[in-house]
Amino acid sequence: MQRLPAFLAVSLALSGAGIASAQTAHNSAAPINFGADHIELQDKANRALLSGNVVVKQAEMTLNSARMTVAYTGQVVDGSPQVSRLDAAGNVVVTRPDQTARSNFAVYDLNKRVVTMLGAVTLIQAGNTVNGGRLTINLDTGRAVIDGSSVGGGKAGTTTSSGGRVSGTFSVPKRN
């Protein structure tokens, strides 16, 4: 029996191959709303530092973390700086319809419309759970790919894959 590479099997399972429904395209042009306990604006560096219970919402996606750096291009459109990247750290949670992902770190590249999560990654979708070291979510296609890269390491009390492998549990539909 030939085995699929772990990242391919996970991608197929999470992209709608009978186990879970695929995500719809994300509106990365929607406004970004945020809340935090503290914000520090660094205009000369074109960035803002958010800390303490950070919550960022764009369309149907929410990103929570302990800290976040918001990088912007320096261009202002309709009175708002144009955000290009969000770097989140500490208990990162990304929630989309029917999908929740957790990790130690995350980068949301608005230009590429990709969220990359690193370190002790767990993705839960439609009763399926997958753990690994790195998760990449393409917001245009909804495709989620997890690999076993052990970037960032795990913390006590978190589920991590060992030896750079992807692990998880797939739900099985009830049969008559």
ROSERO-373782 format. One record per residue (C-alpha): residue number from 1; z, x, y. Coordinates in steps of 0.5 Angstrom, whole numbers, plus 2048, in hexadecimal, padded with zeros to 3 digits. Each point is the difference from the previous one (the first is absolute). Example, Ala and Ser with C-alpha at 12.3 -4.5 7.8 and 13.67 -1.06 7.14 Angstrom:
# ROSERO-373782
{resi 1&pz 810&px 819&py 7F7}
{resi 2&pz 7FE&px 802&py 807}
//
This chain:
# ROSERO-373782
{resi 1&pz 800&px 800&py 800}
{resi 2&pz 7FE&px 803&py 807}
{resi 3&pz 805&px 800&py 805}
{resi 4&pz 7FE&px 7FE&py 807}
{resi 5&pz 803&px 805&py 806}
{resi 6&pz 807&px 7FD&py 802}
{resi 7&pz 7FD&px 7FF&py 807}
{resi 8&pz 7FA&px 7FC&py 7FE}
{resi 9&pz 804&px 7FC&py 7FB}
{resi 10&pz 805&px 7FE&py 806}
{resi 11&pz 7FA&px 7FF&py 805}
{resi 12&pz 7FD&px 7FB&py 7FB}
{resi 13&pz 806&px 7FC&py 7FF}
{resi 14&pz 802&px 7FF&py 807}
{resi 15&pz 7F9&px 7FF&py 802}
{resi 16&pz 7FF&px 7F9&py 7FD}
{resi 17&pz 7FE&px 802&py 7F9}
{resi 18&pz 804&px 7FA&py 7FD}
{resi 19&pz 807&px 802&py 801}
{resi 20&pz 800&px 800&py 808}
{resi 21&pz 7FC&px 7FD&py 805}
{resi 22&pz 7FD&px 804&py 805}
{resi 23&pz 802&px 801&py 807}
{resi 24&pz 7FC&px 7FD&py 806}
{resi 25&pz 7FE&px 805&py 806}
{resi 26&pz 805&px 801&py 805}
{resi 27&pz 7FE&px 7FF&py 807}
{resi 28&pz 802&px 807&py 803}
{resi 29&pz 7FD&px 7FE&py 807}
{resi 30&pz 806&px 7FB&py 800}
{resi 31&pz 806&px 802&py 805}
{resi 32&pz 805&px 804&py 7FE}
{resi 33&pz 807&px 7FD&py 801}
{resi 34&pz 806&px 804&py 7FF}
{resi 35&pz 808&px 800&py 801}
{resi 36&pz 805&px 806&py 7FF}
{resi 37&pz 807&px 802&py 802}
{resi 38&pz 7FE&px 805&py 805}
{resi 39&pz 7F9&px 803&py 802}
{resi 40&pz 7FE&px 806&py 804}
{resi 41&pz 7FA&px 800&py 803}
{resi 42&pz 7FC&px 807&py 801}
{resi 43&pz 7FA&px 7FF&py 804}
{resi 44&pz 7FE&px 807&py 801}
{resi 45&pz 800&px 801&py 7F9}
{resi 46&pz 7FC&px 7F9&py 7FF}
{resi 47&pz 806&px 7FD&py 7FB}
{resi 48&pz 806&px 7FC&py 7FF}
{resi 49&pz 806&px 801&py 7FC}
{resi 50&pz 803&px 7FA&py 7FD}
{resi 51&pz 807&px 800&py 7FC}
{resi 52&pz 805&px 7FB&py 7FD}
{resi 53&pz 7FD&px 7FA&py 7FC}
{resi 54&pz 7F9&px 801&py 802}
{resi 55&pz 7FC&px 7FA&py 7FF}
{resi 56&pz 7F8&px 800&py 801}
{resi 57&pz 7FC&px 7FA&py 7FF}
{resi 58&pz 7F8&px 800&py 800}
{resi 59&pz 7FD&px 7FA&py 7FE}
{resi 60&pz 803&px 7FE&py 7F9}
{resi 61&pz 802&px 807&py 7FF}
{resi 62&pz 808&px 802&py 801}
{resi 63&pz 802&px 808&py 800}
{resi 64&pz 808&px 801&py 800}
{resi 65&pz 803&px 807&py 801}
{resi 66&pz 806&px 804&py 803}
{resi 67&pz 7FB&px 804&py 804}
{resi 68&pz 7F9&px 800&py 803}
{resi 69&pz 7FB&px 804&py 804}
{resi 70&pz 7FB&px 7FC&py 803}
{resi 71&pz 7FA&px 804&py 803}
{resi 72&pz 7FB&px 7FD&py 805}
{resi 73&pz 7FA&px 803&py 802}
{resi 74&pz 801&px 800&py 808}
{resi 75&pz 7FB&px 7FB&py 801}
{resi 76&pz 803&px 7F9&py 803}
{resi 77&pz 7FC&px 7FA&py 7FF}
{resi 78&pz 803&px 7F9&py 803}
{resi 79&pz 806&px 804&py 802}
{resi 80&pz 802&px 802&py 7F9}
{resi 81&pz 7FF&px 807&py 7FD}
{resi 82&pz 7FC&px 801&py 7FA}
{resi 83&pz 804&px 801&py 7FA}
{resi 84&pz 7FC&px 805&py 7FB}
{resi 85&pz 806&px 802&py 7FB}
{resi 86&pz 807&px 7FD&py 7FE}
{resi 87&pz 804&px 805&py 7FC}
{resi 88&pz 806&px 7FD&py 7FC}
{resi 89&pz 806&px 803&py 7FD}
{resi 90&pz 806&px 7FE&py 7FD}
{resi 91&pz 801&px 7FA&py 7FB}
{resi 92&pz 7F8&px 7FE&py 801}
{resi 93&pz 7FE&px 7F9&py 7FE}
{resi 94&pz 7F9&px 7FD&py 801}
{resi 95&pz 7FF&px 7F9&py 7FF}
{resi 96&pz 7FA&px 7FC&py 7FF}
{resi 97&pz 7FE&px 7F9&py 7FD}
{resi 98&pz 803&px 801&py 7F9}
{resi 99&pz 801&px 807&py 800}
{resi 100&pz 806&px 805&py 802}
{resi 101&pz 800&px 807&py 800}
{resi 102&pz 806&px 805&py 801}
{resi 103&pz 800&px 807&py 801}
{resi 104&pz 803&px 806&py 804}
{resi 105&pz 7FB&px 801&py 805}
{resi 106&pz 7F9&px 7FD&py 802}
{resi 107&pz 7FA&px 801&py 805}
{resi 108&pz 7FC&px 7FA&py 802}
{resi 109&pz 7F9&px 803&py 803}
{resi 110&pz 7FE&px 7FA&py 804}
{resi 111&pz 7F9&px 804&py 801}
{resi 112&pz 7FF&px 801&py 7F9}
{resi 113&pz 804&px 7F9&py 7FE}
{resi 114&pz 804&px 803&py 7FB}
{resi 115&pz 807&px 800&py 7FE}
{resi 116&pz 802&px 806&py 7FC}
{resi 117&pz 808&px 800&py 7FD}
{resi 118&pz 803&px 806&py 7FE}
{resi 119&pz 806&px 802&py 7FC}
{resi 120&pz 804&px 7FB&py 7FB}
{resi 121&pz 7FA&px 7FB&py 800}
{resi 122&pz 801&px 7F9&py 7FD}
{resi 123&pz 7FB&px 7FB&py 801}
{resi 124&pz 801&px 7F8&py 7FE}
{resi 125&pz 7FB&px 7FB&py 7FF}
{resi 126&pz 7FF&px 7FA&py 7FC}
{resi 127&pz 806&px 802&py 7FB}
{resi 128&pz 7FD&px 807&py 7FF}
{resi 129&pz 804&px 806&py 802}
{resi 130&pz 7FD&px 807&py 801}
{resi 131&pz 804&px 806&py 802}
{resi 132&pz 7FD&px 807&py 802}
{resi 133&pz 800&px 805&py 805}
{resi 134&pz 7FA&px 7FE&py 805}
{resi 135&pz 7FD&px 7F9&py 801}
{resi 136&pz 7FA&px 7FF&py 804}
{resi 137&pz 7FE&px 7F9&py 803}
{resi 138&pz 7F9&px 7FF&py 803}
{resi 139&pz 801&px 7FA&py 804}
{resi 140&pz 7F9&px 7FF&py 801}
{resi 141&pz 7FF&px 7FF&py 7F8}
{resi 142&pz 807&px 7FE&py 7FE}
{resi 143&pz 800&px 806&py 7FB}
{resi 144&pz 806&px 803&py 7FE}
{resi 145&pz 800&px 807&py 7FC}
{resi 146&pz 806&px 803&py 7FE}
{resi 147&pz 801&px 807&py 7FD}
{resi 148&pz 805&px 804&py 7FD}
{resi 149&pz 801&px 806&py 806}
{resi 150&pz 807&px 801&py 801}
{resi 151&pz 800&px 801&py 807}
{resi 152&pz 806&px 7FF&py 804}
{resi 153&pz 805&px 7FF&py 7F9}
{resi 154&pz 804&px 7FB&py 7FF}
{resi 155&pz 807&px 7FE&py 802}
{resi 156&pz 806&px 7FD&py 7FC}
{resi 157&pz 7FF&px 7F9&py 7FE}
{resi 158&pz 7F9&px 800&py 801}
{resi 159&pz 7FB&px 7FF&py 7FA}
{resi 160&pz 7FB&px 806&py 800}
{resi 161&pz 7FB&px 802&py 7FB}
{resi 162&pz 802&px 807&py 7FC}
{resi 163&pz 7FB&px 806&py 7FF}
{resi 164&pz 7FB&px 7FD&py 805}
{resi 165&pz 7FE&px 7FA&py 7FC}
{resi 166&pz 7FF&px 7F9&py 802}
{resi 167&pz 804&px 7FB&py 7FD}
{resi 168&pz 801&px 7F8&py 800}
{resi 169&pz 800&px 7F9&py 7FD}
{resi 170&pz 7FB&px 7FB&py 800}
{resi 171&pz 801&px 7F9&py 7FF}
{resi 172&pz 7FD&px 7FC&py 7FA}
{resi 173&pz 7FD&px 7F9&py 801}
{resi 174&pz 803&px 7FB&py 7FC}
{resi 175&pz 7FC&px 7FE&py 7FA}
{resi 176&pz 800&px 7FA&py 7FC}
//
